[in-house]
Amino acid sequence: MKIKYLGSKGLTASQLGLGCMGMSEFYGETDDAESIKTIHGALELGINFLDTADVYGPFKNEILVGKAVKGHREKITLATKFGIVRDPSDPTKRGTNNKPEYIRICCESSLKRLDTDVIDLYYMHRRDTTVPIEDMIGTLADLIKEGKIKAIGLSEVSPETLRKAHATYPITALQTEYSLWSRDPEDELLATCKELGIAFVAYSPLGRGFLTGQIRKFDDFAPDDYRRFSPRFQGENFNKNLELVSKLEALAQRKGCTTSQLALAWVMAQGEDIFPIPGTKRIKYLEENAGALQVQFTKEELEEIDAIAPKGAAAGTRYAEPMMAFVNK
């Protein structure tokens, strides 16, 4: 497993990370014991870049990750996030808060839940446009000086916001959805990150599981599975996207790899500064994902993939309308 610098701030992480969100919520049944085994399995494979957030659970996922990393903390690059606020009376509702006093409360709470003295990479999960980006970054810079976090990350912001933030204090990483069915970052974000020396962390690089080829019917989702409410998994969008995956499956079969390995390898092939963080809560899928590191493409194969899944090929928006209002801000 290749260990690389995240941006230019001296923080390092494994080229392939592990998204821990689904271990606590959103994708059907959870099993803490199996999830902890999966995190330990990731460390054995050399995957040391773990991603969580206070909103996952909410709060449960940070507690779970904190238990899993106990005794292994020095080996791990640990990332968590603040900024999304959930309504206890209606878990489907979302808000944002980037106020300095709120950030400090969130940081202290995350440190306690993760049972750690310092957070390696602390992301603003979503932007609260009522707070000047300079004020928010200034608060995070103070947390670095106080030794509570090591580096600053942003998530789902526009290139303009990224530039403003980086001018205030160096940003280490930008996290945004990027995969063969979410190629919007290619418009400007990837180039901006490269220009500024900021690592790009690709979440949902497997299209929330759809690009694995394992999802065949909408009815396979548990009643509380988040994907039941995602436009890309509904109605005719589901069928159109299944056609796209079928074409990728055929190419993967010819290459002798799985569809998920092909999709992950494609993300990594887009740049040395890109770190995908596929999420899984099971050892077998973790090991399958790690196999993507062995997949290489010829120029002709990359061109074939582009023809199968060009930008905009996926049917449906990646979030429902209320959540789309929080991205690219």
C-alpha positions as a printed Julia matrix, in Angstrom:
329×3 Matrix{Float64}:
   0.0     0.0     0.0
   1.45    3.34   -1.06
   1.65    6.02    1.64
   1.58    9.53    0.17
   1.5    13.13    1.31
  -1.92   14.69    1.64
  -1.39   18.01   -0.06
   1.7    19.9     1.03
   1.24   20.12    4.8
   3.26   17.08    5.82
   0.3    14.84    6.67
   0.5    11.39    5.06
  -2.15    8.78    4.3
  -2.58    5.52    2.43
  -3.49    5.95   -1.23
  -6.73    4.06   -0.56
  -8.73    5.02    2.51
 -11.75    3.61    4.32
 -15.05    5.44    4.67
 -16.69    4.39    7.94
 -20.12    6.06    7.61
 -22.07    2.95    6.61
 -20.84    1.09    9.67
 -23.32    3.07   11.78
 -26.14    4.26    9.52
 -27.68    4.76    6.09
 -27.09    1.37    4.43
 -29.2    -1.19    6.28
 -28.25   -3.33    9.25
 -25.08   -2.6    11.19
 -22.81   -4.84   13.24
 -20.26   -3.06   15.42
 -18.14   -6.17   15.97
 -17.85   -6.84   12.24
 -17.14   -3.17   11.57
 -14.3    -3.11   14.1
 -12.86   -6.25   12.47
 -13.07   -4.47    9.13
 -11.14   -1.46   10.47
  -8.5    -3.75   11.93
  -8.38   -5.63    8.63
  -7.8    -2.33    6.84
  -4.8    -1.61    9.05
  -3.38   -5.05    8.28
  -3.67   -4.25    4.56
  -1.86   -0.96    5.08
  -5.01    1.19    4.78
  -4.49    3.77    7.51
  -6.7     6.65    6.29
 -10.01    6.46    8.19
 -12.92    8.81    7.52
 -15.84    9.56    9.84
 -18.01   12.53   10.92
 -20.0    13.68   13.92
 -23.22   13.52   11.88
 -22.9     9.78   11.15
 -25.18    8.04   13.61
 -25.35   10.83   14.68
 -22.25   10.51   16.89
 -22.28    6.68   16.93
 -19.72    6.32   14.17
 -17.06    8.41   15.91
 -17.52    6.32   19.07
 -17.18    3.13   17.02
 -14.06    4.35   15.23
 -12.6     5.5    18.55
 -12.98    1.98   19.95
 -11.49    0.41   16.84
  -8.36    2.58   16.75
  -7.56    2.24   20.44
  -4.05    0.83   20.68
  -3.39    1.62   17.0
  -3.75    5.39   16.99
  -0.14    6.19   16.04
  -0.52    4.23   12.77
  -3.64    6.06   11.63
  -4.48    9.26    9.77
  -7.84   10.02   11.32
 -10.31   12.37    9.64
 -13.63   13.61   10.94
 -16.01   16.46   10.13
 -18.31   19.12   11.54
 -20.86   21.44    9.99
 -23.97   19.38    9.21
 -26.72   19.69   11.82
 -29.48   17.1    12.09
 -32.91   17.6    13.65
 -33.52   14.96   16.38
 -37.26   15.17   15.72
 -36.78   14.48   11.99
 -33.5    12.72   11.09
 -34.09   13.37    7.37
 -33.75   17.14    7.85
 -30.37   18.83    7.55
 -28.93   22.23    8.37
 -25.45   23.76    8.51
 -23.48   25.61   11.16
 -19.94   26.99   10.75
 -20.03   29.51   13.61
 -16.74   29.67   15.56
 -18.31   28.76   18.91
 -20.1    25.79   17.32
 -16.88   24.55   15.7
 -15.12   24.55   19.06
 -17.93   22.58   20.71
 -17.9    20.08   17.84
 -14.13   19.63   17.98
 -14.07   18.99   21.74
 -16.95   16.54   21.43
 -15.3    14.65   18.55
 -12.02   14.4    20.45
 -13.88   12.78   23.35
 -15.89   10.38   21.18
 -12.81    9.36   19.19
 -10.85    9.03   22.45
  -7.88   10.88   21.0
  -5.81   13.95   21.83
  -5.72   15.29   18.28
  -7.67   15.0    15.03
  -5.34   14.6    12.05
  -7.65   16.07    9.4
 -10.67   18.13   10.43
 -13.14   18.88    7.64
 -15.86   21.44    7.29
 -18.54   18.99    6.12
 -20.82   21.55    4.48
 -20.56   25.3     4.2
 -22.78   27.62    6.19
 -22.91   30.63    3.88
 -24.01   32.94    6.71
 -20.48   32.7     8.14
 -17.59   34.28    6.19
 -15.25   31.52    5.06
 -12.32   33.51    6.49
 -13.86   33.43    9.99
 -14.47   29.7     9.82
 -10.92   28.98    8.6
  -9.52   31.32   11.24
 -11.16   29.26   13.97
  -9.7    26.04   12.54
  -6.26   27.66   12.32
  -6.56   28.49   16.03
  -7.38   24.83   16.75
  -4.17   23.86   14.95
  -2.16   26.28   17.1
  -3.8    24.77   20.18
  -2.77   21.25   19.09
  -6.33   19.94   18.78
  -6.2    19.31   15.04
  -3.28   18.89   12.63
  -4.76   19.96    9.29
  -7.81   21.55    7.7
 -10.1    19.98    5.11
 -13.16   21.2     3.25
 -16.0    19.21    1.7
 -18.26   19.98   -1.27
 -17.19   23.59   -1.79
 -16.84   25.57   -5.0
 -13.45   26.4    -6.54
 -13.95   30.04   -5.52
 -14.56   29.11   -1.87
 -11.57   26.78   -1.93
  -9.32   29.59   -3.14
 -10.59   32.02   -0.49
 -10.11   29.45    2.25
  -6.61   28.49    1.1
  -5.6    32.17    0.99
  -6.61   32.44    4.66
  -4.78   29.32    5.84
  -3.36   26.37    3.84
  -5.99   23.72    3.14
  -4.71   20.14    3.18
  -7.56   18.28    1.5
 -10.83   18.76   -0.32
 -13.38   15.96   -0.06
 -16.04   15.71   -2.77
 -18.01   12.92   -4.42
 -16.12   11.57   -7.44
 -16.65    8.39   -9.41
 -17.53    7.09  -12.85
 -21.07    8.36  -12.32
 -20.16   11.63  -10.54
 -17.52   13.37  -12.65
 -18.44   17.0   -11.88
 -15.09   17.72  -10.14
 -13.45   17.48  -13.56
 -15.01   20.85  -14.49
 -12.66   22.88  -12.29
 -12.2    21.43   -8.81
  -9.51   18.86   -9.66
  -7.45   21.45  -11.51
  -7.82   23.94   -8.64
  -6.65   21.36   -6.1
  -3.65   20.48   -8.23
  -2.72   24.14   -8.72
  -2.92   24.88   -4.99
  -1.26   21.65   -3.82
  -4.41   20.37   -2.1
  -5.17   16.64   -1.93
  -8.48   15.52   -3.43
 -10.33   12.93   -1.34
 -12.96   11.12   -3.4
 -15.92    9.92   -1.38
 -18.49    7.47   -2.76
 -16.02    6.32   -5.46
 -18.25    3.27   -5.99
 -21.43    5.28   -6.5
 -22.88    4.3    -3.1
 -22.39    0.67   -4.04
 -24.06    0.85   -7.44
 -20.77    0.6    -9.36
 -19.95   -2.71   -7.67
 -22.5    -4.5    -9.83
 -24.02   -6.06   -6.7
 -27.22   -3.99   -6.77
 -29.86   -5.34   -9.15
 -33.27   -4.41   -7.76
 -34.64   -1.42   -5.88
 -36.56   -3.79   -3.61
 -33.27   -5.26   -2.35
 -32.75   -2.15   -0.2
 -33.79   -2.26    3.45
 -36.76    0.01    4.31
 -34.44    2.51    6.03
 -31.67    2.39    3.41
 -30.7     5.91    2.37
 -30.55    4.89   -1.28
 -34.34    4.46   -1.44
 -34.53    8.26   -1.32
 -31.69    8.98   -3.76
 -32.8    10.03   -7.28
 -30.25    7.8    -9.0
 -31.77    4.71   -7.42
 -35.37    5.47   -8.28
 -37.65    4.53  -11.16
 -36.31    4.78  -14.67
 -33.06    6.29  -13.38
 -32.29    2.97  -11.72
 -32.74    1.06  -14.97
 -30.67    3.48  -17.03
 -27.85    3.41  -14.52
 -27.97   -0.38  -14.45
 -27.26   -0.36  -18.18
 -24.15    1.75  -17.58
 -22.91   -0.67  -14.91
 -23.52   -3.66  -17.18
 -21.11   -2.17  -19.74
 -18.48   -1.62  -17.05
 -18.99   -5.21  -15.88
 -18.22   -6.49  -19.37
 -14.95   -4.53  -19.47
 -13.99   -5.69  -15.96
 -14.6    -9.29  -16.96
 -12.24   -8.9   -19.9
  -9.59   -7.42  -17.62
  -9.96  -10.15  -15.03
 -11.0    -7.85  -12.18
 -14.27   -7.02  -10.45
 -16.39   -4.06  -11.44
 -15.66   -2.33   -8.13
 -11.92   -2.78   -8.65
 -12.21   -1.28  -12.12
 -14.17    1.71  -10.79
 -11.73    2.37   -7.94
  -8.66    1.94  -10.14
 -10.15    4.44  -12.58
 -10.49    7.06   -9.82
  -6.86    6.55   -8.75
  -5.73    6.75  -12.38
  -7.03   10.32  -12.59
  -4.17   11.74  -10.54
  -1.5    11.02   -7.93
  -3.12   13.55   -5.6
  -6.47   11.69   -5.52
  -7.33    9.52   -2.5
 -10.54    7.45   -2.82
 -12.22    6.4     0.44
 -14.66    3.6    -0.44
 -16.93    2.69    2.43
 -17.58   -0.84    3.58
 -18.47   -2.65    6.78
 -17.4    -6.12    5.65
 -13.95   -7.69    5.4
 -14.6    -9.4     2.05
 -15.43   -6.12    0.31
 -12.49   -4.39    1.99
 -10.14   -6.99    0.54
 -11.8    -6.73   -2.87
 -11.38   -2.97   -2.84
  -7.69   -3.27   -1.96
  -7.26   -5.39   -5.08
  -7.93   -2.26   -7.15
  -4.34   -1.22   -6.48
  -3.2    -3.97   -8.85
  -5.39   -2.84  -11.75
  -3.66   -0.82  -14.47
  -5.16    0.6   -17.66
  -3.92    1.05  -21.18
  -4.68    4.3   -22.98
  -7.25    2.43  -25.08
  -9.0     1.06  -22.0
  -9.26    4.52  -20.45
 -10.77    5.79  -23.67
 -13.26    2.91  -23.63
 -14.25    3.73  -20.05
 -14.73    7.39  -21.0
 -17.02    6.3   -23.81
 -19.06    4.09  -21.47
 -19.32    6.57  -18.6
 -18.68   10.11  -19.82
 -19.41   13.07  -17.58
 -23.16   13.34  -17.08
 -23.84    9.71  -18.01
 -25.59    8.86  -14.73
 -29.36    9.4   -14.69
 -30.63   11.53  -11.83
 -28.99   13.98   -9.45
 -26.63   12.57   -6.83
 -28.71   13.94   -3.95
 -32.35   14.83   -3.53
 -33.07   18.52   -4.12
 -32.84   19.7    -0.46
 -29.35   18.19   -0.07
 -28.15   19.42   -3.46
 -28.65   22.93   -2.06
 -25.69   22.32    0.3
 -23.06   21.35   -2.3
 -20.69   23.47   -4.4
 -21.02   26.45   -2.06
